[in-house]
Amino acid sequence: MGECNEIIVSLEHVKDIYKIEVDLCKELVYTYDKSARQLFKLAEAWDSFKNRRRKTKPMNDTGRDAV
């Protein structure tokens, strides 16, 4: 995610300072911004998935801990 933000800053510099392919820079900024947001949501979902614990026992559970 940090890399996406760094690329966005660099593209904004290119667009504002050098005026090189402004439309392409805007499109790339949009794409990198969307990617960063998607990665953030994926990281949140993964964190909540890892922290989730099973509340019910499997059907074949004998009640003993595995050795």
N, C-alpha and C positions, 0 to 999 in steps of 0.2 A: 504494500500500500504506500509506503514511504517513497518508493521509486516512482510510482505513478504521480505523486505530488511533485516530485523533483522534475519530472518530465514536463508536467503542466507549467511549472514556473519557467523552465527553459523555453518552452513553446511560446509562452506569453512574452518573454523577452524578445524572441525572434520576431514575433508579430508586431510588437510595439516599437522596438528600436530600429530593426532593419527593414521592416515592411516587406518581408519576403513571403510570398504565397499566403496571404492573410486568410483566405478562405480555407485552404488546407490546414493551416494552424488552428483555426476555430474548430474544424471538424475533428482534428486529432485531440484537442483539448477536451471536447465533448466525449470522445471515446475513452480517453484515459480517466476522466472524471467518473464516467459510468463504471469502468472497470474497477476503480478504487472503491466505489460504493458497493459493488457486488462482492469484492473480496472482503470488505468489512462485514457485510451480512453473512458471508460464508464462515468467517472466523467466529462470529457470534453464535451461529447455529452449531458449529463444531464444538464450541465451549459448552453450550447447553446440552449437547448430545453426550459429551464425555462425562459431564457431571450428573447425568441421569442414572439412577440406580433401579434395578429390577425390583418391583414390589411384590410380585407373585413368584412362587416356586414353580419350576417346570413340573410337568405331569409325572415324570419318572423319578422324582426326587424321593429318596428313602428317608430323608431327615438327618442323615449322617453326613458329616464333612468328609470330603474326599481325602484319601491318604496320599 
